[in-house]
Amino acid sequence: MDDLEKTLNELALAMQDHREALATKGVRKNPPGPRRKSQPDDARTALIARLLARIEAHAGLRVGEAIEARLGSVLASVELAELGRWVAGLERLDRTHPDWLTLIESLTINETFLFRDWPQLELLRTSGLAPLIAVAARSTHPALRLWSAGCASGEEAYSLAVLALESLAGAGVATETAQEIELKAPWSLDVLGTDISRPMLIQARNGLYSTGSLSPFRVVAQPLLRFFPPAEGEQARANRLVRSDVRRHVRFDQSNLMGPPPAGGGFDVVACRNVLVYFAPAARKIVQATLEAAVRRGGFLLLGPTDAPPDAARFETIWGQRAVIYRKRA
């Protein structure tokens, strides 16, 4: 299996080059679907088709032509018999097994940055968070719960936490000093970020991001940089660290969006943006239904600009300038 592990490492490096190219040129909003041959040319092609079908079934991932070609190229160096044994072995494993996760992680894009799609976040702040806070204030245990689904390296989860903290301070239920925003008792804020990729979640928990023209800070407005002070010590080299008051309200967990939703449900805000476009059509419907069900009544759903809107009978559409969010009907 050493040769196979080596080829998978090569695949991971190739995908990293692909991700960097996307960061430079912009993420394609409608990646082409994979090519499927009704009669495979040979046994190797058939094995790769089986592998891609399982990837789609386990993770919902729609593998584009470029990635499919890369996978075939990398696996071309593996002996056919060994490749057959490996694919058959994977098919016997549960989708949560580390071998599946390693393969799926190597094929995911994970391109994101802080305060991405700002008009939509601004609409959430002006038209969503204020009414949510007003409703929560009438509770004996006032709280806001937000879920960033497919959070990659954590930038979206931290962006949501910053917006929530600023809104809570603006509503007078939190106090802000030069160093932090502190919630007044008995208020609580819980922001959950989930992703299938273990390496991405490690980076998310670290909360350390590089700066530069194509960095996670590429669109961060100057006033918001106070939540990301320059790192110190060995981490100081052109890096910024998420401020401790933001980090204390954000947690991360590994989760496959094709699986069950996070425990507890009833989120005030569910955000899954620029993620569903990479899912196969059938998987996209399953995941979107899970996201919609996780929003509590009166809560808000944030989707990507190319995603299908939720059921109009259950969600009200709120329009802003170049942005839209959805409120679950009571």
JOBELNOR-V148988 format. One record per helix or strand. SS is the DSSP state (H for helix, E for strand). FROM is the first residue (numbers start at 1). LEN is the number of residues. If there is no record, write none. Layout:
ss: <SS	SS>
from: <FROM	FROM>
len: <LEN	LEN>
//
This chain:
ss: <H	H	E	H	H	H	H	E	H	E	E	E	H	E	H	E	H	E	H	E	E	H	E	H	E	E	E>
from: <2	43	61	65	80	98	118	143	155	174	181	188	198	208	222	230	233	239	244	250	267	276	279	281	295	315	323>
len: <24	17	1	11	12	10	19	7	16	3	3	8	9	3	6	1	3	3	4	5	6	3	1	14	9	6	6>
//
